[in-house]
């Protein structure tokens, strides 16, 4: 009887050993496949990132080419907006007219105004303009000193030559009068 228990214990232990070995082998096999699958996912992720980067580069080049085709230097006019300090004026909107024709309106969000206060420059308009004499009028809307609604304009007469023309709208503080000042200047 004791021999039977030893044999049955041996058989039981052998079955447990074989089962445990089989499970261990299966786990190693699954883990190996997991590692292999993770390697494949990592490689696929790298390929996807490379494709995204290539697509962004192509898009950037296409935008540059489109701008060069639509706005050649011989007829190009670009208008930029900048702010200096901005303590006496809270910008809401800018309306831009060229030769009496409204060409753009822009409503500014708080983040855009903050970027302008930190020294940013906003390209408010890019278009084509024939050679000759032209007049640019900018209307600035916002909140001025003492929380009052403020609407002021600035204008510039300029001659468009065969080269691209760059114009800057500037909002600055006039410390002596505690008022904002608006002017338009040409970039050389």
Secondary structure, 3 states (H helix, E strand, C coil): CHHHHHHHHHHHHHHHHHHHHHHHHHHHHHHHHHHHHHHHHHHHHHHHHHHHHHHHHHHHHHHHHHHHHHCCCCCEEEEEEEEECCCCCEEEEEEEEECCEEEEEEECCHHHHHHHHCCCEEEEEEEECCCEEEEEEEEEEEECHHHCEEEEEEEEEEEECCCCEEEEEEEEEECCCCEEEEEEEECC
